[in-house]
């Protein structure tokens, strides 16, 4: 498997990913941000054509590069099938498997940060039959879980996020966690500057992820909500391809 993690601090604090199978020549880019040229350069350097460009969710803290990269690469642009976007995209449901040759990515619907959020459980058949890592976007990050009020009420989002946490806690402890953000992001609290972890480590030391009581989890998520990202509603609208909300 080819794998590359990109860590950015502008225009937002975010992590994006390129991975795939060179034997079949099929790659995927997850949550691209900023200039698309670097993903295209690495795709060419690794001889890994980009088949899928996937946004784990509709971002509120920045404008996604997903559609632009998909067009430039001749790839499918992928979102959760329930996303109400104003443009054509490839919709995936919970349990769908994206085939990249010996590499596969299984879709988990993990709402809470936003209703349409997905995570990707990635396996590499050349290494073994079991999954290797999970790309969790802003659902599970190193040190905390994602804020819940950007696309729903804070409580509705928190209750959905609790159920998503239950699904992720059911994954093997050894599984690597690759989040969509790290320390400095406005989409979580107390995030680590380390942009990788494991399910087992987060189960033990992540204050939100370790809570197994729904009421206690919701109470925590409703405390100390970070300041809202600038232009959050406008950014989501632009990423959805719909008209921005009218403000007084």
N, C-alpha and C positions, 0 to 999 in steps of 0.2 A: 504494500500500500504506500502510495505517496501521501504525505501529510504535511501541511503547513498552517501554523497559527499566526495571525496578524494581530498585533496589539496597537491600538490607536488612542490618542488623547484629543484629537481634533478631527472632524467637527464635534465629536462626542467621545467619551471614554467607552471604548467598545472592543470586543474581540470578534474576529471573523476567521473563516476556515476554508482551506482548499484541501480536498482529499479525493482519492479514487484509485482505480486499478489501471496500471499501464498495460497489462497483458490484453485487456479488452479496449483500452483507450477511452475510458469513460470516467469523467470527474464531476465533482459537485463543489460549488462554492456556497457557503452558508453566511448569511447576514453581511453581505459586502457593504463597505462604507468608503466614502471618498472616491479617489481616482480609480477607475476600473482598470487602468493600464497595467498595474502591478499584477493583478490576477491573470490578465491575458499574457503578460510576459512569463509568469511562472508556469502557466498552462503550456506555453510553447516550449519553455526550457525543459520541463518534465515530460514532454511529449504526452500530455494528458488533456485531450480535448474536453471542454466543459460541456457536459450534457444537461446538468440541472443547476439553476441558481435558486436558492431557497432562502426565504426570509422566515425565521421562526415565528415572527409576529409582525404586526403593523407598528412600526416604531413611532414614538412620540418625541424622542429627544434629538432626532436628526432626520434628514431626508435620505432614504435608502438609495443605494446604487444598484439595487437588484434588477429592476427592469432594464436599466441602461446596459448593465453587464450582459444580461441574457440576450438582448438584441445584438450587441457587439460580438458575442460568442456563438450566436445561432443556437442558443440553449433554451430549454423550457424554463419558464419562471414559475416557481412553485410556492403556493400558500395553502393553508388549511382550507378544505372545501367549503366550510361555512363562512368564509370571509366575504363580506359584501363589497367587493371592489368594483370600481367603475371601468374596468378594462378586462381583457381576456387573460386568463392564467390557467395553469394546470392545478386543479384542486386535489388534495390528498386527504383521505379520511384516516381516522385512528386505525392503526394496524397495517396500513399500506406499506409496501416494501419497494424502495427504489433500488433498481438493479444497476450496479456499476461494475459488473463482472464478478471477480472473486470478492469484491467489497460490496456490502449491502447496507442500506440504512432503513431501519424500521421506524415508522412514524408513531409517536405517542402524542395524543392530544392532551396537553397540560395547561389548561386555562387557569386564570387567576390574575396574573400580571395584566393580561388582556384576554378576552374571550376566545380568540382564535389561535392562541399560542400553541406551538407544537415543539416537541423535543425529538431528537433523532438518536436511536440506539444503533451503533455502527459495529459491524462484524467484518472480519477479514478471514476468509476461508483458508488462506495460505498459512495463517498463524494458528488456527484452530476453529472449532465449531461454535464456541461461545462468544458473546459480544465483547468488544474490546473497550469501547468508550461510549459515553452519551453526551451529545451536544445539547445543552439545556437552556440556551438563550438567557432570558431574564426570569425564568421560573426558579431555578436553583443556581445560586452563585456561591463563590467561596466565602463563607462567613455569614450569609443571610439569604433570604428569598426576595423576589421582586415586589416592589410596591404594587398596590392593588386598585388604585382609584383613577387611573388614567383613561380607562375605557368603560368603567362601570362605577357603581358606588363602592366605597372602600370595603364595606362589609360584604357585599355580594362577591367582590373579587377575592376577599380573604377566605370565604367559605369554599369557593372554587379552588383556590390555591391549596387549601388544606387537603382536598381530595387528590390534587395533583401530587402533593408531597407524599401521600400514602402510596401512590403508584410508583414514584421514584424510589421510595424507601424499600419497595419490594424487589428492586434490582440487586444484583450481587454486590457485596461490600467491596470487592476488588475493582469494580468498574470505575474507570477514570471519568471524572466530571469535567467537561470543557464548557465553561459558561460564556455568555455573550457580553459580559462586562466585568470590571474589576474595580479596585479602589479608585475613588474619584467620580464614579458614575452617580448620576442623580436617581438611578432606578433601583437603588438598594441602600441599606444602612449598614455600617460596620463591615463593609466589604474588604477583603484581603487584597493586597497588591500582588499576590500570587494567583495566577490565572489558570491554575489546574488544581484538582483535588481528586478524591475518590468518594464514592457513596458511603463507605464505611467511616471515613474521617469526618465527613459532614454530618453523618448520623450522630456521631459522638460530640462534635464540637461546634456545630452550627446551631445557634440559639433557636432559630425558627424551625429548621428542619428536624431538630431533635424532639419537638413537641408532638405528642401523640393524642392529646386531648383537644378537640375542636374549639371549645370555648376559650381555652387558654391561648391557643394559636391565634384566634381572631382578635382577642384582647391585645396580644403583642403586636399584631400587624396594624392595629388602629392607633398605636402609640408612635409618637415621634415620626410622623410621616414627613419625608424630606420636602423641601420647597419644590413646587411644580416646575418642570422644565419650561424654559421660555418657548412660547409658540407651540405648546404641546398639542392643542386641538388642531391648530393649522397644519402642523407637521403630519399628524395622523391623517387628516383629510387629504393632504397632498400625496401621501404614500398610498392612500386608498384610491386616488384618482377621482375624488368627489369634491364638490364645492366646499371651501373652508366655511366654518360657522360664522355667522354674522355677529359681531360684537357691538355693544352699545357704545 
